């Protein structure tokens, strides 16, 4: 995949996340939730002070095929979940555990 295509792929996901945050918190304006241009250092989504109060997270956006194993773990969790929400807790040696859950479910959790 060419560099330009990779950047466009990442930008599409950034725009999707930005738009979903704005939809989840309809009183926020476009200037409150902005995508970083040209892969500048720091978070990929920049939140205003008002937006950070509602959504106190630092957003790092990745759109890659290298994460297939994580999706396989999530698929297994989903298969076993029944009526519950699937969640994956994963950890590497000498690293903190991480949680993987559906993005839409995550937005529902933080919007209240």
C-alpha positions, 0 to 999 in steps of 0.5 A, spaced: 500 500 500 502 506 498 504 512 503 498 516 500 493 510 501 495 509 508 494 516 510 487 516 507 485 510 510 487 513 517 484 520 515 477 516 514 478 513 521 479 519 524 474 523 521 469 517 523 471 518 530 470 525 530 463 525 527 461 519 532 464 524 538 460 530 535 454 525 534 454 523 541 455 530 544 450 534 540 452 540 543 459 540 541 461 544 535 466 542 530 471 546 533 471 542 539 473 536 536 478 536 531 482 531 527 490 532 527 493 534 520 499 530 517 500 526 522 503 531 527 505 528 534 500 527 540 493 525 540 490 524 533 483 527 535 484 534 539 479 536 544 477 543 546 476 544 554 469 543 554 470 537 550 475 534 554 470 535 560 465 530 557 470 526 554 477 525 558 480 521 553 486 521 549 485 518 542 490 515 538 487 512 531 490 506 528 487 503 521 491 497 520 491 489 518 496 488 524 491 488 529 487 481 526 489 477 532 485 482 537 479 482 532 480 474 533 480 475 540 474 480 540 470 475 535 471 469 540 468 474 546 462 476 542 461 468 540 461 467 548 457 473 550 450 471 549 446 477 551 452 480 554 457 486 551 463 482 549 470 485 552 477 483 551 482 484 556 489 483 554 496 484 556 503 483 554 509 482 559 511 488 563 505 492 560 499 494 563 492 490 561 488 493 556 481 493 554 477 492 547 470 493 547 465 495 541 466 503 539 459 504 539 458 501 546 464 505 549 460 512 546 454 509 550 458 508 556 461 515 556 455 519 554 452 519 560 
